[in-house]
Structures are given as structure tokens and as C-alpha cells.
Amino acid sequence: MTTDLVGGVLGEAGPRSGPPVALIDLLDRLLNGGAVLTGDLVLSIADVDLVHISLRAVIRSVTGEEPAPW
């Protein structure tokens, strides 16, 4: 049996504590703290890599209190 970080059993559907969080509130919390998105794209034919693209993006909200980095 495997448990997650809050002590519940993984795969077990049970009641959640607290009110549900709206998607816009979740995005606001995420952008306030910032997020880094990474990904790799490889195009290959017959096990020969032809194109390798590394994607990286930093997403963060900019407020009037902090100047823009550019």
C-alpha cells in the first residue's frame, strides 16, 4: 500500500477537506510564486535523431512594485 504526502491512500477516493478552489484562484497562486515549464521534443526516423528542441519557459506575474526585468 502506498500513501501520499498528506497521509491518504493513493487511489482511494474520499471526501476532501475544505472548500473547492476555483481555477482562477489556482492560477493566481501559481503565477504569484512563479513556475518553470520545461520540455523536450525529438523528431527521429529509424532511431536516428534528426531534430532535438529543448523548451524552457519561466512564468511569473509582474506587479507595479517590482520593475520588469527588461
Secondary structure, DSSP 4 states (H G I P E B T S, - for coil): --B-TTSPBTT---PPSS----HHHHHHHHHHH-EEEEEEEEEEETTEEEEEEEEEEEE----SSS----
